[in-house]
Amino acid sequence: MPMFQPSSRRGGGDVKFDTGGGGQVLDLETAVKDGILGGGDAICTLGAGGGVMEKLDLKKIIEELESIEVPSVFICPISLEPMQDPVTLCTGQTYERSNIVKWLSLGHFTCPTTMQELWDDSITPNKTLCLLIYSWFSQKYLAMKKRSEDVQGRVLEMLETLKKAKGQARVQALKELRQVVGTHDSAKKTVTDKGGIALISSLLGPFTTHAVGSEVISILVNLPLDSDSRTNLIQPAKISLLVDILSEGTIETKINCVRLIQMLIEESELASEIVSSLGLLVGILRLVKDKRYPNGILVGLNFLKAVCSYDSVRNSLVSIGAVPQLVELLPSLNPESLELALFVLEVLSELPEGRLALKDCPNTIPNLVKLLMRVSERCTQLALSVLWVVCKLAPEECASLAVEAGLAAKLLLVIQSGYSSELKQRS
């Protein structure tokens, strides 16, 4: 990251600096005038002596604007954070006061940037740069506040429109609201504070079109849902609509459906009943099997991991053929998804039907053996656990398959590895 490097210090605190773009040296006044540092009308009001008469809290402003790209000349070379109290050394380098004071207190008598020995250990407040930093951040902060107020007004208008709109007009209003809510945190707060969640949730029902349902789901999944909102959304008619949309929507809609259902079942007494729906689990498996969308696979597997602890879910997953489907997917999964899939397979292997399904799948042993010592210790542990169950179920039948797949050599590698003693013992 380019560092602030004043080239000279003159009376009155004026500073020249390198913009980092092409070596051109400018003074601060020129930089502001030409807009290089985002100059314009200053927000701070200056008194006769050059001091700030009325100031916003700079520390608070910087915290609220943490994601904004800050000019490199405002960054302290030590902390790489925006400076609030810049001071300059005799070498002409500028730092945040607290950082350079700590550096000097540790017995360093050099400039951290140039490593020059300091011939003068005094530090001089860089008032000009301080005012410029304050002015720049104040402008950005007030502009952000104005945009936030504008967004709140738009959200209120959209909510009023949704109360009256029908058909395509309702879909359009929901699309606009989805875009705003997905972009601005202030929009989420406005929707929540003004009762928008209840209004939006009321649009889901047995006669809701998929176009409206998809937009509603995309909005709700980005909002904080309290217990009342979840209770309202967990009604059978609404869950049934979510399952229908999961089966027929776009990939983005399917992902949002899964995420919303997962949000709804958290701490819900009806969770077991809801997630045991065959239609829901079939829809999840379709999402997981679609190799075109790794993000969909990840969301689907995360859901399966969260719900496979329910006995009814495990039985249903085995009955709809989840075991061979997950086994066939293993070679194509990324490390994060792979660990989730192995976790689900290990849970399903606890059932007699699950173990039988694993044994009967011709690629169970070859695919699992390939994963040993290839991804992570956790993946090796899970793969080994499933292999243990399968080989224990039918040792004679599985022995030749395991040897042919190279299991013996992989087990020796595990034993010689730095993995846990428990894993080595299992090997």
SULZIBEL-V15551 format. One line per field, one symbol per residue. ss: DSSP state (H for helix, E for strand, L for the rest). psi: psi as a letter, one per 30 degrees, with the letter a starting at -180 (. if undefined). Layout:
ss: ???
psi: ???
//
This chain:
ss: LLLLELLLELHHHLEEEELLLLLLEEEHHHHHHLLLLLLLLLLLEELLLLLEEELLLHHHHHHHLLLLLLLHHHELLLLLLELLLEEELLLLEEEEHHHHHHHHHLLLLELLLLLLELLLLLLEELHHHHHHHHHHHHHHHHHHHHHHHHHHHHHHHHHHHHHHLLHHHHHHHHHHHHHHHHHLHHHHHHHHHLLHHHHHHLLLLLLLLHHHHHHHHHHHLLLLLLHHHHHHHLLHHHHHHHHHHHHHLLHHHHHHHHHHHHHHHLLLLLHHHHHLLHHHHHHHHHHHHLLLLHHHHHHHHHHHHHHLLLHHHHHHHHHLLHHHHHHHHHHHLLHHHHHHHHHHHHHHLLLHHHHHHHHHLLLHHHHHHHHLLLLLHHHHHHHHHHHHHHHHHLHHHHHHHHHHLLHHHHHHHHHHLLLLHHHHHHL
psi: kklkikflklkggkkllkffeggkklleeeeeefgeghlakkelkkaegflkejkljeeeeeefhffkkkkfffkkfefglkkfiklklfffkklkeeeeeeeefggkhlkeefgkkkfjglkkkieeeeeeeeeeeeeeeeeeeeeeeeeeeeeeeeeeefffklbeeeeeeeeeeeeeefekeeeeeeeefggfeeeeeffkafgkleeeeeeeefeefgljkleeeeeefgkeeeeeeeeeeefflleeeeeeeeeeeeeefkgkfgeeeeffkeeeeeeeeeeefjffieeeeeeeeeeeeffffkeeeeeeeefggeeeeeeffeffkleeeeeeeeeeeeefffkeeeeeeeefjfgeeeeeeffkgedleeeeeeeeeeeeeeeeeieeefeeeeeefgeeeeeeeeefaglleeeeee.
//
